Amino acid sequence: MIFVSTLDVIPGKVDELQSIIRSLDVPEDIKIREFLSLFGKPDFIVTFEAPNEEKAMSFILKFVSAAVPKTSLGVPVENM
C-alpha cells in the first residue's frame, strides 16, 4: 500500500523535527519512496509503502511531537 503524508512543523519545533528525521529508524516493512522539504506549506511530504494502515500509522506517529501529519492512501491511477 502506498501512503502520502504531509507534515506541518509545530511552531518552535523545527530543530526537534530535523533531529527526528536525521535519526529516523525506518522499520523493515516500511519503504520510503520520497521524503521532501517543501517551500511553503506543508513543510514536508513523505511518500512511503507500508503493508497496512496500522503499520503506516505507527510510522507516522514518530513525527507527532514536532509536526502535524495528514496522511492519505495513494492509489495508482492505472488501478482505478
Secondary structure, DSSP 8 states (H G I E B T S, - for coil): -EEEEEEEE-TT-HHHHHHHHHT----TT-EEEEEEE-SSSSSEEEEEE-SSHHHHHHHHGGGTTTEEEEEEEE--GGG-
